[in-house]
């Protein structure tokens, strides 16, 4: 038996739900469009406590039934549809592009800062390695001098001969 929003699965858990925003992300539409689909009976959901809960099985069934988002958009638009929906979708897309551009700029800035910080840390590490090498050489010289001094006799050390 095919599962449709009208007959729903009796044997499936009807308690698993999406918010309209989550369902919109799955189907590639806005949360407002999800509410319209629920109200039109194309997907099944219910309103509890003033909030919409869309059944996951219904969203997934709709996704399978509709196919790709591009094909879905072309089927959803009819020649009689007003330009309001297209204008709203264009505004949503513009806002999304602006948001993504902003995020990209922030990511690029973070990458540049990270690169500078890593460069600074590498330079500091190199300086510390050079300092450690110098200290090791100095310590080696001091050990050799102490060993040589211990090899000389007591009287030679005492009177400097």
ZASE-587379 format. One line per 8 residues: number of its first residue (from 0); their letters; for each residue y, x, z of N, C-alpha, C. Coordinates in pm, whole numbers. Layout:
BEGIN
NUM = A = Y:X:Z:Y:X:Z:Y:X:Z; ...
//
This chain:
BEGIN
0 = XXXXXXXX = -119:84:0:0:0:0:124:88:0; 217:61:-87:341:138:-94:433:96:20; 497:196:78:590:169:188:727:143:128; 784:31:158:918:0:112:1002:-39:233; 1132:-37:220:1215:-76:333:1187:-219:380; 1142:-304:288:1120:-442:327:992:-460:408; 883:-390:372:759:-415:444:729:-308:547; 793:-191:546:781:-85:647:638:-56:687
8 = XXXXXXXX = 610:60:738:475:94:779:446:44:919; 346:-37:930:309:-88:1062:240:19:1143; 169:111:1075:91:212:1144:169:340:1171; 292:352:1121:371:472:1146:463:451:1265; 506:561:1324:596:555:1437:735:517:1390; 779:400:1426:911:354:1385:1018:405:1480; 981:481:1580:1077:531:1677:1151:655:1630; 1098:727:1531:1165:848:1484:1278:808:1390
16 = XXXXXXXX = 1399:854:1425:1516:814:1348:1607:933:1321; 1692:913:1221:1800:1005:1190:1931:935:1223; 2034:1013:1248:2168:957:1250:2208:941:1104; 2310:861:1075:2354:850:935:2394:985:875; 2453:1072:955:2491:1205:905:2368:1286:867; 2265:1285:952:2141:1358:922:2072:1300:798; 2065:1167:792:2003:1103:676:2080:1136:549; 2214:1143:560:2297:1178:445:2269:1319:397
24 = XXXXXXXX = 2246:1409:490:2215:1547:452:2080:1553:379; 1984:1475:427:1852:1475:362:1863:1419:220; 1938:1312:205:1948:1246:74:2061:1302:-13; 2147:1385:45:2256:1441:-33:2370:1345:-58; 2393:1254:37:2504:1159:26:2580:1158:158; 2692:1088:159:2773:1083:281:2710:987:382; 2753:1001:508:2703:910:611:2749:767:585; 2866:753:522:2914:619:487:2820:554:384
32 = XXXXXXXX = 2775:634:288:2683:583:186:2550:542:250; 2506:619:351:2383:583:421:2399:446:486; 2512:422:551:2536:290:613:2532:179:507; 2592:209:390:2589:110:281:2445:82:237; 2364:188:227:2224:170:184:2146:91:287; 2172:113:415:2103:37:520:2145:-109:513; 2274:-132:500:2323:-270:492:2273:-341:368; 2252:-265:258:2202:-324:134:2050:-342:138
40 = XXXXXXXX = 1984:-284:242:1840:-298:254:1761:-197:172; 1829:-95:116:1758:6:38:1684:105:126; 1736:128:244:1664:205:345:1671:127:475; 1575:153:562:1566:73:683:1621:147:803; 1696:76:882:1752:132:1004:1797:17:1092; 1848:52:1207:1896:-52:1298:2015:2:1376; 2092:-91:1427:2209:-53:1504:2175:-78:1651; 2180:30:1729:2154:20:1873:2273:77:1946
48 = XXXXXXXX = 2325:2:2039:2438:51:2118:2558:88:2033; 2580:18:1924:2693:44:1837:2674:162:1743; 2555:223:1743:2528:338:1656:2410:307:1565; 2418:359:1443:2311:340:1347:2200:440:1372; 2077:392:1362:1957:475:1369:1875:443:1243; 1858:544:1158:1791:525:1030:1651:583:1043; 1549:502:1009:1411:546:1024:1380:662:929; 1318:765:984:1290:885:904:1197:855:787
56 = XXXXXXXX = 1097:773:811:1002:743:704:1073:677:587; 1173:591:618:1246:520:514:1333:616:433; 1395:712:502:1478:811:433:1391:896:341; 1276:940:392:1187:1024:311:1131:947:192; 1101:819:214:1053:736:103:1163:724:-3; 1285:703:41:1397:690:-52:1416:821:-129; 1400:933:-61:1413:1063:-125:1307:1079:-235; 1184:1042:-205:1077:1051:-304:1102:957:-421
64 = XXXXXXXX = 1148:838:-389:1170:737:-492:1285:772:-585; 1389:831:-529:1509:858:-608:1502:986:-688; 1431:1085:-644:1425:1211:-717:1542:1300:-683; 1589:1379:-781:1693:1478:-757:1828:1413:-730; 1917:1480:-655:2049:1424:-627:2131:1399:-753; 2121:1486:-854:2199:1467:-976:2155:1340:-1049; 2022:1322:-1061:1972:1201:-1127:2010:1077:-1047; 2005:1091:-915:2039:978:-829:2185:939:-850
72 = XXXXXXXX = 2276:1035:-856:2418:1002:-872:2443:932:-1004; 2375:979:-1109:2399:916:-1239:2345:774:-1240; 2234:748:-1168:2179:612:-1162:2264:522:-1073; 2322:579:-967:2399:498:-873:2527:445:-936; 2588:520:-1025:2714:477:-1085:2688:382:-1201; 2757:273:-1195:2748:179:-1307:2881:181:-1381; 2882:136:-1504:3008:135:-1579:3112:44:-1514; 3065:-52:-1434:3157:-149:-1373:3210:-99:-1240
80 = XXXXXXXX = 3159:13:-1193:3199:65:-1064:3343:115:-1071; 3420:88:-966:3561:129:-966:3571:280:-952; 3685:333:-985:3709:476:-974:3727:521:-830; 3732:425:-736:3751:461:-595:3638:548:-544; 3513:509:-577:3399:587:-530:3403:729:-588; 3435:739:-715:3442:871:-778:3556:952:-717; 3669:888:-690:3783:957:-629:3748:1002:-488; 3680:917:-413:3640:952:-277:3541:1069:-279
88 = XXXXXXXX = 3446:1063:-371:3349:1172:-382:3417:1302:-425; 3514:1292:-516:3589:1410:-559:3668:1468:-442; 3727:1381:-361:3802:1428:-243:3708:1495:-144; 3589:1436:-124:3490:1496:-34:3448:1634:-86; 3428:1643:-218:3388:1771:-277:3499:1876:-265; 3625:1831:-288:3737:1924:-272:3745:1975:-128; 3729:1883:-34:3732:1923:108:3618:2018:139; 3503:1992:83:3387:2080:105:3412:2219:45
96 = XXXXXXXX = 3471:2222:-76:3502:2350:-140:3604:2427:-56; 3707:2358:-6:3807:2424:78:3742:2480:204; 3655:2400:266:3585:2445:386:3498:2567:357; 3425:2563:247:3340:2677:210:3423:2800:177; 3537:2781:110:3626:2894:80:3678:2956:208; 3716:2871:303:3764:2919:432:3654:2997:503; 3534:2941:506:3422:3009:571:3390:3142:502; 3396:3143:370:3371:3265:295:3474:3372:331
104 = XXXXXXXX = 3600:3332:338:3706:3426:376:3682:3483:515; 3643:3396:608:3615:3443:745:3495:3537:744; 3393:3503:667:3274:3589:661:3308:3726:602; 3389:3725:497:3430:3852:437:3511:3935:536; 3599:3869:611:3679:3941:711:3588:3998:820; 3491:3918:863:3397:3967:965:3319:4087:912; 3277:4079:786:3201:4190:727:3286:4316:723; 3413:4302:687:3503:4418:681:3523:4477:821
112 = XXXXXXXX = 3544:4389:921:3560:4438:1058:3433:4507:1108; 3320:4449:1075:3193:4509:1115:3176:4646:1051; 3211:4656:923:3201:4784:852:3291:4889:916; 3413:4849:951:3505:4943:1017:3452:4985:1153; 3401:4890:1229:3347:4921:1361:3228:5015:1350; 3140:4988:1255:3024:5075:1236:3068:5215:1196; 3169:5226:1111:3219:5356:1069:3275:5431:1189; 3351:5363:1272:3407:5425:1391:3297:5470:1486
120 = XXXXXXXX = 3196:5390:1503:3085:5425:1590:3009:5545:1534; 2987:5547:1402:2919:5662:1339:2999:5791:1360; 3132:5784:1343:3217:5902:1365:3208:5948:1510; 3214:5854:1604:3206:5890:1746:3068:5950:1777; 2965:5897:1719:2830:5949:1738:2820:6093:1687; 2877:6118:1571:2874:6252:1513:2950:6350:1602; 3067:6308:1653:3142:6394:1745:3063:6425:1871; 2995:6324:1924:2915:6344:2045:2796:6435:2018
128 = XXXXXXXX = 2737:6425:1901:2626:6515:1866:2675:6660:1857; 2790:6679:1795:2847:6814:1787:2878:6868:1927; 2933:6783:2012:2963:6824:2150:2833:6859:2223; 2729:6779:2205:2600:6806:2269:2543:6938:2219; 2557:6965:2090:2508:7093:2035:2583:7210:2098; 2717:7196:2111:2796:7302:2175:2755:7323:2320; 2736:7214:2393:2696:7225:2534:2557:7287:2548; 2467:7252:2457:2333:7312:2460:2340:7462:2434
136 = XXXXXXXX = 2422:7502:2339:2438:7645:2308:2497:7718:2428; 2596:7657:2491:2658:7717:2610:2558:7729:2724; 2480:7624:2745:2377:7626:2850:2273:7734:2820; 2235:7748:2695:2138:7851:2656:2193:7990:2687; 2320:8013:2654:2383:8143:2681:2387:8170:2832; 2419:8068:2910:2424:8085:3056:2286:8117:3112; 2182:8050:3061:2046:8076:3108:2005:8219:3074; 2038:8261:2950:2004:8398:2909:2078:8500:2995
144 = XXXXXXXX = 2205:8474:3025:2281:8567:3110:2223:8573:3250; 2182:8456:3304:2123:8453:3437:1989:8525:3438; 1909:8508:3333:1780:8575:3324:1800:8727:3315; 1895:8771:3234:1922:8914:3220:1971:8972:3352; 2056:8895:3420:2106:8943:3549:1994:8953:3651; 1898:8859:3646:1788:8863:3743:1693:8979:3713; 1690:9028:3592:1604:9140:3554:1660:9275:3603; 1788:9282:3617:1847:9405:3668:1816:9417:3816
152 = XXXXXXXX = 1812:9527:3861:1781:9550:4002:1891:9499:4094; 1854:9488:4223:1947:9437:4322:2071:9525:4331; 2051:9654:4339:2163:9746:4357:2252:9748:4231; 2188:9733:4115:2266:9732:3990:2352:9606:3984; 2297:9500:4029:2376:9376:4030:2487:9385:4133; 2458:9447:4248:2554:9454:4356:2670:9547:4319; 2640:9661:4257:2747:9757:4229:2789:9755:4082; 2732:9664:4002:2774:9647:3863:2736:9757:3771
160 = X = 2635:9828:3793:2594:9936:3704:2498:9887:3601
//
